[in-house]
Amino acid sequence: MEKVGADVVSLPTIKRWENGKIGSPEADKLRAVFRVLGLSVLEIPVLLGLVTREEMDLPPEPVRQFTAQTEELIALVEQGDMSDEEIGALVELLRKRTAKPSAKKANPATKPAPRRQAG
C-alpha cells in the first residue's frame, strides 16, 4: 500500500474516503488503487453502493474467516486511535517478522529469536 500512498493516493486521502469525508473519490484514483491491490475495477460501483454484486454479474463475496488474534489486530487498527505512522510501523514490523529467510538480510553475527509457541 506504500506504493499507492506515494505514487497515486496518500494514506490520509484513503482514510478520508473510508470516513466519508470525501464525497466522490476521483475515478482514476480508484482504478489505480484497485489495480495496485489486484482487485477488479468492476467492484468499484458495488463498493460505492451504486449497484449490487448480482447486478454486476459478480460472484458472491467469499466469506473470510480470521483467527481470534487477527480479529483483535483488525479491531485495534479500526478503532482509529492509531496514527498513520503507527499503522505503517505495525505493518512494517509484521512484514519483517513474517519475511522468508531468503528475503531477510543475512547477518551471521545474530541468531534468530526463538519462535513462541501458540497457546
RALINGI-V679302 format. One line per field, one symbol per residue. phi: phi as a letter, one per 30 degrees, with the letter a starting at -180 (. if undefined). A space follows every 10 residues. Layout:
phi: ???
This chain:
phi: .dddddcbbd dedddddddi dcebddeddd dddddddicd dddeddddid bceddchcde dddcccdedd eddddddddi dcdedddddd ddeddddcdd edddddbddc cdddddddl
